[in-house]
């Protein structure tokens, strides 16, 4: 599959997730230093408000590496196969 198709597939799948679900995926699959504790968002253990945190995730989504897109694409493929 071409890189552009992988990127478009991953981006379209990510739009369906809430900020909490994206946090879990980015933390577990891509090992980002993010978390949600008691309803508060953290990046590198620094507290962020919901608007700034949402902006952070949007920037990270925009600047993901090819390797990160591949990892997420493979993860979504496995999840989609298990759902069927």
Protein Blocks (a to p, Z undefined) as FASTA:
>chain_A
ZZklmmmmmmmmmmmpcfklmmmmmmmmnopabddeehiaceehiacdfklmmmmmmmmm
mmpcfklmmmmmmmmmmmmmmmZZ
